[in-house]
Amino acid sequence: MNILMIAPFPIFPINVGDRVRIWQIANGIARYIPVTLVVPYEIGSTETAVLPGNCGTLRLTLERVGIPPINHLRRVRSLLSACPYHVALHYRAQIQQAVNQLLATEHFTHIYCHFIYSLPYTYQHNYPVILDQHNVFTLYFHRQLMMHKGNKWRTWILQRNLNKVIQFENNLPSNLVGVVSVSEAERVITQAYANRSIPVWSVPNGADTEQYSYQERDPLDRFVLGFLGSMELELNERGALVLLKEIYPAVQAHLPDRKVEAMIIGRNPSPRLIAWPQEHREQHVTVTGTVPDTLPYLHQLDALVLPLQSGGGTKLRVLEAMAAGVCIVGNRFAFMGLDEAVPDTHICVAEDATAFVEVLCDLAENPTRRNRIAQDARQLVEQHYSWNQITTDLAHTLQDLG
């Protein structure tokens, strides 16, 4: 086998979930199968032009393609397109040209597409295609509709795009030979709408268990709550604000003898979040902004708190926090796709602010229980969610395609 893999957007630096998955899948498969990864970078951007020190294997080749940055006009045109918004937004002639050139000059057996955005690059060719969908976008936009149902204008836009996504997902290319889903639940949904005998594999997200080293927290007088996520995403800002407005003050009130603190970790926080520590000095809140490495911040947390209101796929931040030894309290959106995680053994589940406060206060008063859950979570990641094992299994599955 020889795989041409397509990333639909820049992935360097590798600091958010979709970039991590693309990079880990490419590196992991390339230990067994030669992979050429087509990866765009924004022209003029110093950030996305930075490459890792090495690819980790000689079997992985990077084909870098310069693209103009996305501007406001492109976003508007993508909304008006007959294609789903993200497909129109990310399709670039420069990437299409690079794919055509590679297929004309080198021998590949399969094309591996990350996200449905990448599928249009394969339409001119008859190579067997593997789709790593990352998210079932029909499901994702259904959830977006529910979250914004009070906003008529936004609901109309989301419904219009959902209709286009449904049509797109129901008309997958005939040369598709396999689909990768991130959870068993999404695999079942995908198998139903694919409506074909093509295989659909459940390949979860993972954590680098060497990079995210386990560290047990000491039961000090401080009790530090954290939120982790890319803060430019609305769903993450909403979750952080639920923590700061509803959960954190109540935990402080219930633990008057403890120094309770909160830390919001993630790139590109809004002015509202940046101003929060100064405007609420009594809360002892830290907003980190963009950090080069989240691990030192995770090691400061007693609990990662994820009151998410939407989402899809498996949250990489959850697996990385579990690997790092952080006890996690979240709702159903936080733990989607973690089929092996058992509540009160590996994770703590809460569905409303009152339940979050109750669970967090119990963890504060019972450090032994907190550390046991963190230890069991780390063991679970090692056994079922390490990138090394996940990509080894995927590579063997792909090799069976012939």
PyMOL commands that set and color helices and strands:
alter all, ss='L'
color gray80, all
select helices_A, chain A and resi 17-29+72-80+85-90+93-105+116-122+137-147+152-169+184-194+234-254+271-279+281-283+295-298+316-324+353-365+367-384+387-399
alter helices_A, ss='H'
color red, helices_A
select strands_A, chain A and resi 3-6+35-42+60-67+110-114+129-132+176-181+200-202+222-228+259-265+285-289+303-306+327-330+348-349
alter strands_A, ss='S'
color yellow, strands_A
deselect
rebuild
show_as cartoon
